[in-house]
Amino acid sequence: MRRAILSPDRPVVTLLRPLALLSVGVLGVLALVTTSAIVYWFFYVTAALVVLTWYWVSRSVTNLRMARSLVTKAAFAGDEVAEEFRLTNLGRLPVLMVELEDQSNFPGYSASIAENLDARQTKVWQSSGKALRRGIFTMGPMVVRTGDPFGIFAAEFNFPRVTSFVVYPRIALMPELTVPAGHQFGSSRSSSRTQQITSDAAGIRDFAPGDPMKRIHWLSTARRGQITVKEFDLEPAASVWIALDLNRAVLAGRGADTTEELAVIVATAVAYQQIRAGRAVGLAARGDQRVVLEPQKGPQQLWRILEHLAVLRAHGREVFPLTLSELGQGLAPGVSIVAISSDGDPEWISALGQLTRRRINCTAVHIDAHSFGGPATAADLVSLAALSGIGIRTLRAGQEFASIRPDFEPPPGVPATMVAGG
């Protein structure tokens, strides 16, 4: 686990009781005027108290060390997220009432606490909270405050560093949602050879007029003394694109019960299902940011997709038919597209119909915005999909799906531990 060393801002010592300094000054003047031994005694005691408390607070601050680390490796919406804290006093004096104010932006979570520390003592504790929604959140910064037993001085300083933490959308199981398995040029072993560049080289052959330079296999060319080029396999299982409609104009619902959240859940289900089936999966969406994640296979790709889905929001302005049209321009026949939208206008179904005529396999998942309090769906949307040979499934508000956790670990990412010291 990587550790980020944090240096706190310069501590600020604040006088809480100005009357203490005023008392020292008044007693000093009285002692000089009266030359009374008792007044001198009170002056020395008060002055010593002020100096010692200032020293106590100043040293306490510099002797504090703090570390915080995420216990939870990966969290999905609805999971508990736990952190471990370690607070150490390296000094020979006790530290009374150390107040830790956590300024994390994790919804519904606060690690603020107050502790007392004896000399050279370390305290370890955990703090936990529920991940209420998907997104990338920050743990930290943290403000540390301490003071003296008499409340004369207080010290405050900031640990400004933060560590990011991803809450992934939960992965739903939708076994009834099937995606056609097409054929395209790809990475599996096949008896057929293709002139197109794919993800897997099957062998080499002599150079032929028209072969691009990037297909030349330079090692074999040097060994054989003649130009050779790579051949590629024809893949029986084509890649799958998940196209997500994040146009704010078609968003409906409130809070966590929105068409946006249901669309993201469907996207996780498709990604998990298809990657488990050994297919390459990509993601295309245009919400508050544009995402085009090229299809790849394997568990790492699932985590990439989940990370994008964790932060995507339905803040886009681009209409979904345009997104589908742009996506389809670069796709070869046999590729599959799963289009997810809550748009009740059948124009996006028409865009999918144009892609099916190019032998691109299209599946539509329509989220009924009307069930979320949005506008009604056009009556001919489902029938148009059927006429175009597009498989379509309609989902409505209130539908529940079983969830699953991946049986493989997430890739190493953002450091999960912070260490701070004075």
C-alpha positions in Angstrom: 0.0 0.0 0.0 1.5 3.3 -1.0 1.8 6.0 1.6 1.7 9.7 1.0 3.7 11.8 3.5 1.8 14.8 4.6 3.3 17.9 6.1 0.8 20.1 8.0 0.5 23.8 7.5 2.5 25.9 10.0 0.6 25.7 13.3 -1.2 28.9 14.5 -1.1 29.5 18.2 -4.0 31.7 19.3 -4.5 33.4 22.7 -7.9 32.5 23.9 -7.8 34.5 27.2 -6.2 38.0 26.7 -7.0 38.6 30.4 -4.1 36.3 31.2 -1.6 38.6 29.5 -3.3 41.6 30.9 -3.0 40.2 34.4 0.7 39.6 33.9 1.2 43.2 32.9 -0.9 44.6 35.7 0.8 42.5 38.3 4.2 43.5 36.9 3.3 47.2 37.3 1.9 46.7 40.8 5.0 44.8 41.8 7.3 47.6 40.7 5.1 50.2 42.4 4.4 48.5 45.7 7.5 46.3 45.9 5.3 43.9 47.8 6.6 40.3 48.0 3.1 38.9 47.6 2.5 40.9 44.5 5.8 39.8 43.1 4.9 36.2 43.9 1.6 36.5 42.0 3.4 38.1 39.1 6.0 35.4 38.8 3.3 32.6 39.1 1.0 34.2 36.5 3.9 34.9 34.1 5.2 31.4 34.5 1.8 29.9 33.9 1.4 31.9 30.6 4.8 31.0 29.4 4.5 27.3 30.3 1.0 26.9 28.7 2.3 28.6 25.5 5.3 26.2 25.5 3.0 23.2 26.2 0.7 24.0 23.3 3.5 24.7 20.9 5.4 21.5 21.7 2.2 19.4 21.7 1.5 20.5 18.1 4.9 19.6 16.8 4.9 16.2 18.5 1.7 15.0 17.0 1.7 12.4 14.1 -1.3 11.2 12.3 -2.0 8.5 9.7 -5.2 7.6 8.0 -5.7 4.6 5.7 -8.7 3.1 3.9 -9.6 -0.3 5.1 -12.1 -0.8 2.3 -10.3 -1.7 -0.9 -13.2 -1.2 -3.3 -16.7 0.0 -2.5 -19.9 -0.1 -4.4 -23.0 2.1 -3.8 -24.6 0.8 -0.6 -21.4 -0.6 0.9 -19.8 0.3 4.2 -16.5 2.3 3.8 -14.1 2.1 6.7 -10.9 4.1 7.5 -8.3 3.4 10.1 -6.7 6.3 12.0 -3.5 6.3 14.0 -2.7 9.3 16.3 0.7 9.4 18.1 2.1 11.8 20.6 5.9 11.7 20.4 6.4 14.2 23.2 7.1 13.8 26.9 4.0 15.9 27.8 0.4 14.7 27.6 -1.8 16.3 25.0 -5.2 17.2 26.3 -8.3 17.2 24.0 -7.0 16.8 20.5 -9.9 17.7 18.2 -9.8 16.2 14.7 -12.2 17.9 12.3 -12.6 15.9 9.1 -13.4 17.8 6.0 -14.0 14.9 3.6 -16.7 15.4 1.0 -17.9 11.8 1.3 -21.8 12.1 1.7 -23.1 11.1 5.1 -19.6 10.4 6.5 -17.5 12.3 9.2 -14.4 11.1 10.9 -14.3 14.0 13.3 -13.3 13.0 16.9 -11.8 14.3 20.1 -9.1 12.4 21.9 -6.7 12.7 24.9 -3.1 11.4 24.5 -0.6 10.6 27.3 3.1 11.1 26.8 4.4 8.9 23.9 1.1 7.2 23.4 -0.5 6.0 20.2 -4.2 5.5 19.7 -5.7 3.6 16.8 -9.4 3.6 15.8 -11.7 3.1 12.9 -14.4 5.2 11.4 -17.0 4.0 8.9 -19.9 5.2 6.9 -22.2 4.0 4.2 -21.5 4.8 0.5 -24.8 6.6 -0.3 -24.1 7.1 -4.0 -21.5 6.5 -6.8 -18.8 9.0 -7.5 -15.2 9.9 -6.7 -14.8 11.5 -3.3 -12.0 12.8 -1.2 -10.9 11.7 2.3 -9.5 14.8 3.9 -8.3 17.4 4.5 -8.3 17.5 8.2 -8.0 20.3 10.8 -6.3 19.5 14.1 -6.9 21.6 17.2 -5.4 21.3 20.7 -4.9 23.5 23.7 -3.6 23.8 27.3 -5.5 22.6 30.4 -6.3 26.2 31.4 -7.7 27.3 28.1 -5.3 30.2 27.7 -3.8 29.1 24.3 -5.0 27.0 21.4 -3.2 25.7 18.4 -4.7 24.8 15.0 -3.2 23.5 11.9 -4.3 21.8 8.7 -3.4 18.6 7.0 -4.2 19.8 3.5 -3.6 16.6 1.5 -6.5 14.4 0.4 -6.8 11.0 -1.0 -9.4 10.1 -3.7 -11.7 7.2 -3.3 -14.0 5.7 -5.9 -17.5 4.4 -5.1 -18.5 2.2 -8.0 -22.1 1.8 -9.1 -23.5 -1.5 -8.0 -23.3 -4.3 -10.6 -26.8 -5.6 -11.4 -27.6 -9.0 -12.8 -29.9 -9.0 -15.8 -29.7 -12.5 -17.3 -32.8 -11.9 -19.4 -31.0 -9.1 -21.3 -29.2 -10.9 -24.2 -26.8 -9.4 -26.7 -26.4 -11.0 -30.1 -23.0 -12.5 -30.7 -21.8 -11.2 -34.0 -18.6 -11.8 -36.1 -15.9 -9.3 -36.7 -12.2 -9.1 -37.1 -10.7 -9.7 -33.7 -8.4 -11.7 -31.5 -9.5 -15.3 -31.3 -8.0 -18.1 -33.3 -9.8 -19.0 -36.5 -9.1 -20.9 -39.7 -9.9 -17.7 -41.6 -7.4 -15.0 -42.3 -8.0 -11.3 -42.9 -6.2 -8.4 -44.5 -7.4 -6.1 -41.8 -5.4 -5.2 -38.7 -7.0 -6.8 -35.6 -6.0 -7.4 -32.0 -4.2 -10.7 -32.6 -1.5 -11.7 -35.2 -2.0 -15.2 -36.5 1.2 -15.5 -38.6 3.3 -13.9 -41.3 3.4 -13.9 -45.1 5.3 -12.2 -47.9 4.7 -8.5 -48.6 2.0 -7.8 -51.2 1.4 -4.5 -53.0 -1.0 -2.3 -51.0 0.1 -3.6 -47.5 0.6 -0.7 -45.1 4.0 -0.1 -43.5 2.6 -0.7 -40.0 1.9 -4.3 -40.8 5.5 -5.1 -41.5 7.1 -7.6 -39.1 10.6 -6.2 -38.9 12.2 -9.0 -37.0 11.1 -11.6 -39.6 12.1 -9.3 -42.4 15.6 -9.0 -41.0 15.9 -12.7 -40.4 14.6 -13.8 -43.8 16.1 -11.0 -45.9 12.7 -10.1 -47.5 9.8 -8.0 -46.4 7.2 -10.0 -44.5 3.9 -8.8 -43.0 1.6 -10.0 -40.2 -1.6 -11.8 -40.8 -4.6 -11.6 -38.4 -7.3 -13.8 -37.3 -11.0 -13.5 -37.8 -12.8 -13.4 -34.5 -16.1 -15.3 -34.0 -17.3 -13.2 -31.1 -17.4 -9.5 -32.0 -16.9 -6.6 -29.6 -19.8 -5.0 -27.7 -20.3 -1.2 -27.4 -22.4 0.2 -24.5 -23.9 3.5 -25.7 -25.3 5.5 -22.8 -27.7 8.5 -23.3 -26.9 11.2 -20.8 -28.7 14.1 -22.3 -30.1 16.2 -19.5 -33.2 16.9 -21.6 -34.4 13.3 -21.1 -33.5 13.0 -17.4 -36.4 12.2 -15.1 -36.8 11.4 -11.4 -35.4 12.7 -8.2 -32.5 11.9 -5.9 -31.2 8.4 -6.3 -34.4 7.3 -8.1 -33.7 8.7 -11.6 -33.5 7.5 -15.2 -29.8 8.3 -15.0 -29.1 5.9 -12.1 -31.1 3.1 -13.7 -29.3 3.6 -17.0 -25.9 3.3 -15.2 -27.1 0.1 -13.4 -28.1 -1.4 -16.8 -24.7 -0.4 -18.2 -22.9 -2.3 -15.3 -25.1 -5.3 -15.9 -24.2 -5.4 -19.7 -20.5 -4.8 -19.0 -20.2 -7.5 -16.4 -22.3 -10.0 -18.4 -20.3 -9.6 -21.6 -16.9 -9.4 -20.1 -17.6 -12.6 -18.2 -18.6 -14.1 -21.5 -15.1 -13.3 -22.9 -16.1 -10.5 -25.2 -14.4 -7.1 -25.6 -16.6 -4.3 -24.3 -16.4 -0.6 -24.9 -18.3 2.4 -23.5 -19.5 5.5 -25.3 -21.3 8.3 -23.5 -21.5 12.1 -23.6 -22.8 13.6 -20.3 -20.9 16.2 -18.4 -17.8 14.7 -20.1 -17.2 12.8 -23.3 -16.2 9.2 -22.8 -15.1 6.8 -25.6 -13.5 3.7 -24.1 -12.3 1.3 -26.8 -13.4 -2.3 -26.4 -11.1 -4.6 -24.5 -11.4 -7.9 -22.7 -10.8 -9.0 -19.2 -11.4 -7.9 -15.6 -9.3 -4.7 -15.9 -11.6 -3.4 -18.6 -14.6 -3.9 -16.3 -13.0 -1.8 -13.6 -12.2 0.9 -16.2 -15.9 1.0 -17.3 -17.1 1.0 -13.7 -14.8 3.9 -12.9 -16.2 5.9 -15.8 -19.7 5.1 -14.8 -19.0 6.2 -11.2 -18.6 9.8 -12.3 -20.8 10.2 -15.4 -23.7 12.5 -14.9 -26.7 13.3 -17.2 -25.5 16.9 -17.9 -25.0 16.5 -21.6 -26.6 18.4 -24.4 -26.0 16.1 -27.3 -29.0 14.2 -28.6 -28.6 10.4 -28.5 -29.2 9.8 -32.3 -26.1 11.9 -33.0 -24.1 10.0 -30.4 -25.1 6.7 -32.1 -24.4 8.0 -35.6 -20.9 9.1 -34.6 -20.2 5.9 -32.8 -21.4 3.8 -35.8 -19.2 5.6 -38.3 -16.1 3.7 -37.2 -17.6 0.3 -36.5 -17.2 -2.8 -38.7 -20.1 -5.2 -39.6 -20.7 -7.7 -36.8 -20.1 -5.4 -33.9 -22.9 -5.2 -31.2 -24.3 -2.1 -29.7 -26.4 -1.9 -26.6 -28.1 1.5 -26.6 -29.5 2.7 -23.2 -31.8 5.7 -23.2 -34.9 7.2 -21.5 -35.7 9.3 -24.5 -39.4 8.7 -25.5 -38.8 10.1 -29.0 -38.2 7.1 -31.4 -35.5 9.0 -33.3 -32.8 7.1 -31.6 -34.4 3.8 -32.6 -34.3 5.1 -36.2 -30.6 5.7 -35.8 -30.1 2.2 -34.5 -32.2 1.0 -37.5 -29.7 2.6 -39.9 -26.9 0.8 -38.1 -28.6 -2.6 -38.4 -28.7 -2.1 -42.2 -24.9 -2.0 -42.0 -25.0 -5.4 -40.3 -24.3 -3.9 -36.8 -26.2 -5.9 -34.2 -28.3 -3.5 -32.1 -30.1 -4.0 -28.8 -32.1 -1.2 -27.2 -32.9 -0.7 -23.5 -35.6 1.9 -23.1 -36.1 3.4 -19.6 -39.6 4.6 -19.3 -39.2 8.2 -18.2 -43.0 8.5 -17.6 -42.7 6.1 -14.7 -40.2 8.5 -13.2 -42.6 11.4 -13.6 -41.2 12.5 -17.0 -42.9 12.8 -20.4 -44.8 9.8 -22.0 -43.1 7.6 -24.5 -44.1 7.7 -28.2 -46.6 5.0 -29.0 -44.6 3.7 -32.0 -41.2 3.4 -30.3 -41.4 -0.3 -29.5 -43.1 -1.2 -32.8 -40.4 0.7 -34.7 -37.7 -1.3 -33.0 -39.5 -4.5 -33.9 -39.8 -3.5 -37.6 -36.1 -2.7 -37.7 -35.1 -6.0 -36.2 -33.9 -4.5 -33.0 -34.3 -6.3 -29.7 -35.8 -3.9 -27.1 -36.5 -4.1 -23.4 -38.4 -1.5 -21.4 -37.5 -0.8 -17.8 -39.6 1.2 -15.4 -39.2 2.9 -12.0 -39.2 0.6 -9.0 -37.8 -2.4 -10.7 -35.2 -4.2 -8.6 -32.3 -6.3 -9.6 -30.0 -8.6 -7.8 -26.5 -7.3 -7.3 -23.1 -9.0 -7.4 -19.6 -8.2 -6.5 -16.8 -9.0 -9.0 -14.8 -12.1 -8.0 -11.6 -10.3 -9.1 -9.8 -7.4 -7.4 -9.6 -3.8 -8.7 -6.4 -2.6 -10.3 -4.0 -0.7 -8.1 -4.9 2.9 -8.3 -5.1 6.0 -6.0 -3.0 5.7 -2.8 -5.3 4.7 0.0 -3.1 5.9 3.0 -2.1 9.3 4.3 0.5 9.9 6.9 0.7 13.3 8.6 3.1 14.7 11.1 4.2 18.0 12.6 
